[in-house]
Amino acid sequence: MARYGEKAKDKVEKAMHERKRGTLKSGSSGKKVTSRKQAIAIGLSEARREGGKVPSKKSASKKSS
């Protein structure tokens, strides 16, 4: 079974092209995105917002004392 849907694939692909052209901006700060990982994260979050099939975000693991 596929983890990611078609919409997720399209959004990540679009974000990667924008990053390569230098037109991809990050959300709140509006800075230019150069990181490959960040471009993927932006694409996935857009797909998630539009109801695409994307697994939920990994939450930060809690430290045990």
Contacts in CASP RR format, 6 or more apart in sequence:
PFRMAT RR
TARGET T0000
AUTHOR 0000-0000-0000
METHOD contacts of the structure
MODEL  1
MARYGEKAKDKVEKAMHERKRGTLKSGSSGKKVTSRKQAIAIGLSEARRE
GGKVPSKKSASKKSS
2 53 0 8 1.000
3 55 0 8 1.000
4 44 0 8 1.000
4 47 0 8 1.000
4 53 0 8 1.000
4 54 0 8 1.000
4 55 0 8 1.000
5 47 0 8 1.000
5 52 0 8 1.000
5 53 0 8 1.000
5 54 0 8 1.000
7 47 0 8 1.000
7 50 0 8 1.000
7 51 0 8 1.000
7 52 0 8 1.000
7 53 0 8 1.000
8 43 0 8 1.000
8 44 0 8 1.000
8 47 0 8 1.000
8 52 0 8 1.000
8 53 0 8 1.000
8 54 0 8 1.000
10 47 0 8 1.000
11 43 0 8 1.000
11 44 0 8 1.000
11 46 0 8 1.000
11 47 0 8 1.000
11 50 0 8 1.000
12 39 0 8 1.000
12 40 0 8 1.000
12 43 0 8 1.000
12 44 0 8 1.000
12 47 0 8 1.000
14 43 0 8 1.000
15 24 0 8 1.000
15 39 0 8 1.000
15 40 0 8 1.000
15 42 0 8 1.000
15 43 0 8 1.000
15 46 0 8 1.000
16 36 0 8 1.000
16 39 0 8 1.000
16 40 0 8 1.000
18 24 0 8 1.000
18 39 0 8 1.000
19 33 0 8 1.000
19 34 0 8 1.000
19 36 0 8 1.000
19 39 0 8 1.000
22 32 0 8 1.000
22 33 0 8 1.000
22 34 0 8 1.000
24 32 0 8 1.000
24 33 0 8 1.000
24 39 0 8 1.000
24 42 0 8 1.000
25 31 0 8 1.000
25 32 0 8 1.000
25 33 0 8 1.000
26 32 0 8 1.000
26 33 0 8 1.000
26 38 0 8 1.000
26 42 0 8 1.000
27 42 0 8 1.000
33 39 0 8 1.000
33 42 0 8 1.000
44 54 0 8 1.000
47 54 0 8 1.000
48 54 0 8 1.000
END
